[in-house]
């Protein structure tokens, strides 16, 4: 539903975006995140990662190290681009 409401606004996004969603999340449907990712412009820097076995709070999950490592690498990559 949120993606439907934001679809027009999502076309205006230009800032790089990383979306990460656990495939075992019972609070927020992963399809909403997938739909949001698809609604973002194809020309922008965007990445969507699925955390296998991840629930709603990925930073508190048993596999949090993998997720946090992914986030850190993404931030470092984009910090390098921004400072170039």
C-alpha positions as CSV (number, residue, x, y, z in Angstrom):
1,X,0.0,0.0,0.0
2,X,2.8,2.4,0.9
3,X,4.5,1.9,-2.4
4,X,1.2,2.7,-4.2
5,X,1.0,6.0,-2.3
6,X,4.7,6.8,-2.9
7,X,5.1,5.6,-6.4
8,X,5.2,9.1,-7.9
9,X,7.6,10.3,-5.2
10,X,9.9,7.3,-5.7
11,X,10.5,8.4,-9.3
12,X,12.1,11.6,-7.9
13,X,14.7,9.8,-5.7
14,X,18.3,10.4,-6.8
15,X,20.2,9.5,-3.6
16,X,21.7,6.0,-3.6
17,X,19.6,3.6,-1.7
18,X,20.1,0.2,-0.1
19,X,17.1,-1.9,0.9
20,X,17.6,-5.0,3.0
21,X,14.7,-7.3,4.1
22,X,14.6,-10.6,6.0
23,X,12.8,-13.3,4.2
24,X,11.3,-14.5,7.5
25,X,9.9,-11.1,8.5
26,X,6.4,-11.6,9.8
27,X,5.8,-7.9,10.5
28,X,6.4,-6.3,7.1
29,X,5.8,-8.2,3.9
30,X,9.0,-8.6,1.8
31,X,6.9,-8.0,-1.3
32,X,6.3,-4.4,-0.3
33,X,10.1,-3.8,-0.2
34,X,10.5,-5.6,-3.6
35,X,7.7,-3.4,-5.0
36,X,9.4,-0.3,-3.6
37,X,12.7,-1.3,-5.2
38,X,11.0,-1.9,-8.6
39,X,9.3,1.5,-8.3
40,X,12.6,3.3,-8.0
41,X,14.1,4.6,-11.2
42,X,16.2,2.0,-13.0
43,X,18.8,4.6,-13.7
44,X,19.6,5.3,-10.1
45,X,22.1,3.5,-7.8
46,X,19.9,1.1,-5.9
47,X,20.5,-2.3,-4.3
48,X,18.0,-4.8,-2.8
49,X,19.3,-7.6,-0.6
50,X,17.3,-10.4,1.0
51,X,18.6,-11.6,4.4
52,X,18.0,-15.4,4.4
53,X,16.2,-16.4,7.7
54,X,16.1,-12.7,8.7
55,X,13.1,-11.4,10.7
56,X,12.2,-7.8,11.3
57,X,15.2,-6.4,13.2
58,X,18.1,-7.5,11.0
59,X,20.6,-5.8,13.3
60,X,19.5,-8.1,16.2
61,X,19.3,-11.4,14.2
62,X,21.6,-14.4,14.6
63,X,23.1,-13.6,11.1
64,X,23.4,-9.9,11.9
65,X,27.2,-9.9,11.3
66,X,26.6,-10.7,7.6
67,X,23.9,-8.1,7.3
68,X,25.9,-5.4,9.1
69,X,29.0,-6.3,7.0
70,X,26.9,-5.8,3.8
71,X,25.7,-2.4,5.2
72,X,29.2,-1.3,6.1
73,X,30.7,-2.2,2.7
74,X,27.8,-0.4,1.0
75,X,28.4,2.7,3.1
76,X,32.2,2.7,2.5
77,X,31.7,2.3,-1.3
78,X,29.3,5.2,-1.4
79,X,31.4,7.4,1.0
80,X,34.4,6.9,-1.4
81,X,32.3,8.0,-4.3
82,X,31.0,11.0,-2.4
83,X,34.5,12.1,-1.4
84,X,35.9,11.7,-4.9
